[in-house]
Amino acid sequence: MAALEYAGWGWPVFPLSPGRKTPAIAKEDGGNGHLDATTDEGAIRDWWSADPTRNIGVSAGAAGLFVVDVDPRNGGDETLRDLMALHGRDWLNTVSVLTPSGGAHYYYRVASGISLKGGNGLLGVGIDAKSMGGYVVAPPSRTAAGAYAWEGDLGPDSAVIALVPDWIVKHFGPTSSAARTTSAGLPDTITSGARNSTLTSMAGAMRRKGMTAEEMLPSLLEVNQRCDEPLPEREVRGIAESVGRYGPAQPPSPGNVSTLFSLSSLFSPSANGPEWPEVPGPAAFHGLAGEIVRAIEPHSEADPVALLINTLLGFGSLVGAEAFFVVGATRHYPREFAALVGRTSKARKGDSWPPVRSIFADADPGWTARLAGGLSTGEGLIHAVRDAVEKEEPIKEKGRIIGYQMARVDDGVEDKRLLIMESELAKVLKVMERQGNSLSPILRQAWDTGSLRVMTRTNPMVATDAHISLIGHITMEELSGLLPDVEAANGFMNRFLIACVQRSRLLADPVPFQGTLVSQLAGAVDDVLKAIRQAGQMKRDAAASELWEAMYADLSEEGDGMAGAILARAEAHVLRLSMLYALLDGTNTISVPHLTAAAEVWGYCERSVGYIFGDATGDPLADTIFRALKTQGEMTRSDISALLGRHESAARIARALQLLVERGKATVSQRETGGRPLEIWRPVA
């Protein structure tokens, strides 16, 4: 039996369904996928005695393997040629498996003390990596397309598996045993009730020492083995990544550019400069959302972040109000607002929506009727999701009223889903400045509860259970210029995910995103929608609950100025994002990977807000004075008044200056003049 042969080599194995690449034992039956992998002969015999036709899965990380999976159907051959051009051909001299799709698996050994992550598309389009947290389908497994086979009829016992190439080790950011922190003082056995808090606390200590998530992971995995019931590896990795994200962000550099997307993105003409927000890590591209982004990326110049935001919000719109999470007495639904912010109008923001739309439209054709744009009034928004209206009307007989009855005068809108796409969000912000315009409060109601009404009408217009999502496009100049005049701190913009986006690459003649690829992704979305139909109340599992508790203080911390006002709903945004990731996995239970992915996206939004608004206080006058102080170096009260054209009162200027002092943005000193001393105002860098 091949499974026993692999176990003899020290490769933990587990059963896959006959003819498929998915675990044979479902979660509801107690299965845990590759986490069930073992080298125990008795368990292996039991699994395959139950069904000898089962395929074989090998837990790559547990076997000490790193497997490069080349899929020619998704562009793997082209990416492989690029990789060979950069790194030569010798690195392919190792044991390999021919796959039914016409591709290949290249097997490598991972040196002791080295931990390498795996994931879809990490080596480029059409090339996946299988290592820690992943598994590989091993020969002689079969699918409908054919069988997996060792190339040249050679098995692992008759060929040498090469050590993983140095260039892969460099790109995947290994963690050696030298990077591990001490675990002295921890008990030899950690109870299941204390395992998450112990690992999270240990990760926090390592973070404070400047260690990255990948540097933390080996030590956390080692200590996890002291638990009477060790956590699954994916949950330990989730703790490392979640805690690690709160460390000091390092600016991107040519030496650590991510290869999450296609190789061409390494040579992007708009490569991130040192001030651009640090891109989200691989955790943000978890599950089906990541698969969709990686599939679209070779066909588009759009920023992968824009593709990801569109995918998450578009899916949330598709799901509707089928799922919810209860916090106190408040229900949160899988709906969000987002603003994609580019430096200029050429940031390819608009290019990021059509391919995502095509997938979701294929999965649910009726949903396309629930797409709209051109917001102008609150009444207009309510009308798009309005309830049915009934009125009492007289019953007449021979001209006389003999009674009354209720009659429906408006059937309303049955499908309460609505996704608003605003290619010119600046126009919406300007509309909201108009006296008496109700759009801002109605949008806030839409994000909060979905129960909308205009109270000023004789016959109030009402919409209940509305499920409204919004994606807007705007430039940085427009957003930073308009927001101080548009109720920025009143809770409107803090209902938005704000993400900086830019053109990712130059594609003079991109290959159309259509056909089989769209159909396959739409099929995957449809499968998920069926799995979560009537998902109902969502919850977190125990590990995610403990991680949420560890994250909550940081998320709840109040910030200063304009940025602080915009980021004030961090907890709610991370919750809703984690709901979306869980639902995309076909479950109503939020686990550590979902929470980790949500935190990664929110971290990028935080960095984007900081990049856009920087030192802004939220007070237009204080910000004007602060910009002048930074330009001039120092100014007197008279200079400041002159700057403002002598139109602002002394009291108003005094309040603005006091705000700058309170925020630590300006200092004041006195200069003797022989008469009345002068106040000298200087900026704090």
URRA-V800257 format. One record per residue. SS is DSSP state (H for helix, E for strand, - for the rest). Layout:
ss:SS
ss:SS
This chain:
ss:-
ss:H
ss:H
ss:H
ss:H
ss:H
ss:H
ss:H
ss:-
ss:-
ss:-
ss:-
ss:E
ss:E
ss:E
ss:E
ss:-
ss:-
ss:-
ss:-
ss:-
ss:-
ss:E
ss:-
ss:-
ss:-
ss:H
ss:H
ss:H
ss:-
ss:-
ss:-
ss:H
ss:H
ss:H
ss:H
ss:-
ss:E
ss:-
ss:-
ss:H
ss:H
ss:H
ss:H
ss:H
ss:H
ss:H
ss:H
ss:H
ss:H
ss:-
ss:-
ss:-
ss:-
ss:E
ss:E
ss:E
ss:E
ss:E
ss:-
ss:-
ss:-
ss:-
ss:-
ss:E
ss:E
ss:E
ss:E
ss:E
ss:E
ss:-
ss:H
ss:H
ss:H
ss:-
ss:H
ss:H
ss:H
ss:H
ss:H
ss:H
ss:H
ss:H
ss:H
ss:H
ss:H
ss:H
ss:-
ss:-
ss:H
ss:H
ss:H
ss:-
ss:-
ss:-
ss:E
ss:E
ss:E
ss:-
ss:-
ss:-
ss:-
ss:-
ss:E
ss:E
ss:E
ss:E
ss:E
ss:E
ss:-
ss:-
ss:-
ss:-
ss:-
ss:E
ss:-
ss:E
ss:-
ss:E
ss:-
ss:-
ss:-
ss:-
ss:-
ss:-
ss:-
ss:E
ss:E
ss:E
ss:E
ss:-
ss:E
ss:-
ss:-
ss:E
ss:E
ss:E
ss:E
ss:-
ss:-
ss:-
ss:E
ss:E
ss:-
ss:-
ss:E
ss:E
ss:-
ss:E
ss:E
ss:H
ss:H
ss:H
ss:-
ss:-
ss:H
ss:H
ss:H
ss:-
ss:-
ss:-
ss:E
ss:E
ss:-
ss:-
ss:H
ss:H
ss:H
ss:H
ss:H
ss:H
ss:H
ss:-
ss:-
ss:E
ss:-
ss:H
ss:H
ss:H
ss:-
ss:-
ss:-
ss:-
ss:-
ss:-
ss:-
ss:-
ss:-
ss:-
ss:E
ss:-
ss:-
ss:-
ss:-
ss:H
ss:H
ss:H
ss:H
ss:H
ss:H
ss:H
ss:H
ss:H
ss:H
ss:H
ss:H
ss:H
ss:H
ss:-
ss:-
ss:-
ss:-
ss:H
ss:H
ss:H
ss:H
ss:H
ss:H
ss:H
ss:H
ss:H
ss:H
ss:H
ss:H
ss:-
ss:-
ss:E
ss:-
ss:-
ss:-
ss:-
ss:-
ss:H
ss:H
ss:H
ss:H
ss:H
ss:H
ss:H
ss:H
ss:H
ss:H
ss:H
ss:H
ss:-
ss:-
ss:-
ss:-
ss:-
ss:-
ss:-
ss:-
ss:-
ss:H
ss:H
ss:H
ss:-
ss:-
ss:-
ss:-
ss:-
ss:-
ss:H
ss:H
ss:H
ss:H
ss:H
ss:-
ss:-
ss:-
ss:-
ss:-
ss:-
ss:-
ss:-
ss:-
ss:-
ss:-
ss:-
ss:-
ss:-
ss:H
ss:H
ss:H
ss:H
ss:-
ss:H
ss:H
ss:H
ss:H
ss:H
ss:H
ss:H
ss:H
ss:H
ss:H
ss:H
ss:-
ss:-
ss:-
ss:-
ss:-
ss:-
ss:H
ss:H
ss:H
ss:H
ss:H
ss:H
ss:H
ss:H
ss:H
ss:H
ss:H
ss:H
ss:H
ss:H
ss:H
ss:H
ss:-
ss:-
ss:-
ss:E
ss:E
ss:E
ss:E
ss:E
ss:-
ss:-
ss:E
ss:E
ss:E
ss:E
ss:-
ss:-
ss:-
ss:E
ss:E
ss:E
ss:E
ss:E
ss:E
ss:-
ss:-
ss:-
ss:-
ss:-
ss:-
ss:-
ss:-
ss:H
ss:H
ss:H
ss:H
ss:H
ss:H
ss:H
ss:H
ss:H
ss:H
ss:H
ss:H
ss:H
ss:-
ss:H
ss:H
ss:H
ss:H
ss:H
ss:H
ss:E
ss:E
ss:-
ss:-
ss:-
ss:-
ss:-
ss:H
ss:H
ss:H
ss:H
ss:H
ss:H
ss:H
ss:-
ss:-
ss:-
ss:-
ss:E
ss:E
ss:E
ss:E
ss:E
ss:E
ss:E
ss:E
ss:E
ss:-
ss:-
ss:E
ss:E
ss:E
ss:E
ss:E
ss:E
ss:E
ss:E
ss:E
ss:E
ss:E
ss:-
ss:-
ss:-
ss:-
ss:-
ss:-
ss:E
ss:E
ss:E
ss:E
ss:E
ss:E
ss:-
ss:-
ss:H
ss:H
ss:H
ss:H
ss:H
ss:H
ss:H
ss:-
ss:-
ss:-
ss:-
ss:-
ss:-
ss:-
ss:H
ss:H
ss:H
ss:H
ss:H
ss:H
ss:H
ss:H
ss:H
ss:H
ss:-
ss:-
ss:-
ss:E
ss:E
ss:-
ss:-
ss:-
ss:-
ss:-
ss:-
ss:-
ss:-
ss:E
ss:E
ss:-
ss:-
ss:-
ss:E
ss:E
ss:E
ss:E
ss:E
ss:E
ss:E
ss:E
ss:E
ss:H
ss:H
ss:H
ss:H
ss:H
ss:H
ss:H
ss:H
ss:H
ss:H
ss:-
ss:-
ss:H
ss:H
ss:H
ss:-
ss:-
ss:H
ss:H
ss:H
ss:E
ss:E
ss:E
ss:E
ss:E
ss:-
ss:-
ss:-
ss:-
ss:-
ss:-
ss:-
ss:-
ss:-
ss:-
ss:-
ss:-
ss:-
ss:-
ss:-
ss:H
ss:H
ss:H
ss:H
ss:H
ss:H
ss:H
ss:H
ss:H
ss:H
ss:H
ss:H
ss:H
ss:H
ss:H
ss:H
ss:-
ss:-
ss:-
ss:-
ss:E
ss:E
ss:-
ss:E
ss:E
ss:-
ss:H
ss:H
ss:H
ss:H
ss:H
ss:H
ss:H
ss:H
ss:H
ss:H
ss:H
ss:H
ss:H
ss:H
ss:H
ss:-
ss:-
ss:-
ss:-
ss:H
ss:H
ss:H
ss:H
ss:H
ss:H
ss:-
ss:-
ss:-
ss:H
ss:H
ss:H
ss:H
ss:H
ss:H
ss:H
ss:H
ss:H
ss:H
ss:H
ss:H
ss:H
ss:H
ss:H
ss:-
ss:-
ss:-
ss:-
ss:E
ss:E
ss:-
ss:H
ss:H
ss:H
ss:H
ss:H
ss:H
ss:H
ss:H
ss:H
ss:H
ss:H
ss:H
ss:H
ss:H
ss:H
ss:H
ss:H
ss:H
ss:H
ss:H
ss:H
ss:H
ss:-
ss:-
ss:-
ss:-
ss:-
ss:-
ss:H
ss:H
ss:H
ss:H
ss:H
ss:H
ss:H
ss:H
ss:H
ss:H
ss:H
ss:H
ss:H
ss:-
ss:E
ss:E
ss:E
ss:H
ss:H
ss:H
ss:H
ss:H
ss:H
ss:H
ss:-
ss:-
ss:-
ss:-
ss:-
ss:-
ss:H
ss:H
ss:H
ss:H
ss:H
ss:H
ss:H
ss:H
ss:H
ss:H
ss:H
ss:H
ss:H
ss:-
ss:-
ss:-
ss:E
ss:E
ss:E
ss:E
ss:E
ss:E
ss:-
ss:-
ss:-
ss:-
ss:-
ss:-
ss:E
ss:E
ss:E
ss:E
ss:E
ss:E
ss:-
ss:-
